[in-house]
Amino acid sequence: MASSKEYLDYIMEQLSELQSVSYRKMMGEYIIYYRGKIPGGIYDDRFLIKPVDSAKALMPNARLEIPYNGGKSMLLVDNVDNKAFLKELFEAIYEELPAPKARK
């Protein structure tokens, strides 16, 4: 099942207090970018982020879910209605996110 544009629009609105947030559509899903890094994405209308230590600390009860067949486990963000929390989450995880890979 592909993610809906409506859910993407809602998540992007919830992240609107952050600078430099964008997305790219990929195979019916959406990859989220924050200041050039990838914190996560939207998969089957679920907002999932990489399970870095700071994300686990802010969401100790978050479930690990598989974004797609063969994908690595990610944390389900279930508090998507709280803009302040999402801002805090993205700012906290930024330094732990891997740098983007150079394109050939």
C-alpha positions in Angstrom: 0.0 0.0 0.0 1.4 3.4 -1.0 1.3 6.4 1.4 -1.2 9.1 0.7 -0.3 12.6 -0.3 -2.7 13.8 2.4 -0.7 12.1 5.2 2.5 13.5 3.7 1.0 17.0 3.7 -0.1 16.6 7.3 3.4 15.5 8.4 5.0 18.3 6.5 2.7 20.8 8.2 3.6 19.3 11.6 7.3 19.8 10.7 6.8 23.3 9.4 8.5 24.9 12.4 11.8 23.4 11.4 14.1 24.9 8.7 15.2 22.9 5.7 12.7 20.0 5.8 11.8 18.5 2.4 10.8 15.2 0.9 11.2 13.0 -2.1 8.7 10.5 -3.5 10.2 7.1 -3.9 8.3 4.0 -5.0 4.9 5.2 -3.6 6.5 6.3 -0.3 8.2 9.5 0.9 11.7 10.0 2.1 12.0 12.9 4.6 15.1 15.2 4.6 16.2 17.5 7.4 19.1 19.8 6.7 20.4 17.4 4.1 20.2 14.3 6.1 17.5 11.5 6.1 15.9 11.1 9.5 13.2 8.8 8.2 10.2 8.7 6.0 6.5 7.9 5.4 5.8 4.3 4.7 2.2 2.9 4.3 1.0 6.1 6.1 3.3 5.5 9.0 5.9 8.1 10.0 9.1 6.1 10.8 12.5 7.4 11.8 15.9 5.9 12.2 16.4 4.2 15.6 19.3 6.4 16.8 20.0 6.7 20.6 18.5 10.1 21.0 15.2 9.0 19.3 15.0 6.0 21.5 15.6 8.2 24.6 12.7 10.6 23.5 10.4 7.7 22.6 11.3 4.9 25.0 8.1 3.0 24.2 8.2 3.4 20.4 7.6 0.2 18.4 10.2 -0.9 15.9 8.6 -1.5 12.5 9.8 -2.6 9.1 9.2 0.2 6.5 9.1 -2.2 3.5 10.1 -5.8 2.7 13.8 -6.1 3.2 14.1 -2.7 5.0 15.8 -2.1 8.3 13.7 -1.6 11.4 12.7 2.0 12.2 10.9 3.6 15.1 7.2 4.4 14.7 6.5 8.0 15.6 3.0 7.9 17.1 3.0 11.4 18.6 2.6 13.1 15.2 0.0 15.6 16.5 2.5 17.4 18.7 4.5 19.9 16.6 6.7 20.9 19.6 7.7 17.2 20.2 8.5 16.6 16.5 10.7 19.7 16.4 12.5 18.5 19.6 12.9 15.0 18.1 14.4 16.2 14.8 16.8 18.6 16.5 17.9 15.9 18.9 18.5 13.2 16.3 20.2 15.4 13.7 23.8 15.0 14.9 23.4 11.2 15.1 22.2 10.8 11.5 24.7 9.6 9.0 26.0 12.2 6.5 24.5 11.9 3.0 26.3 9.6 0.6 28.1 11.4 -2.2 26.6 10.9 -5.6 28.7 9.4 -8.3 
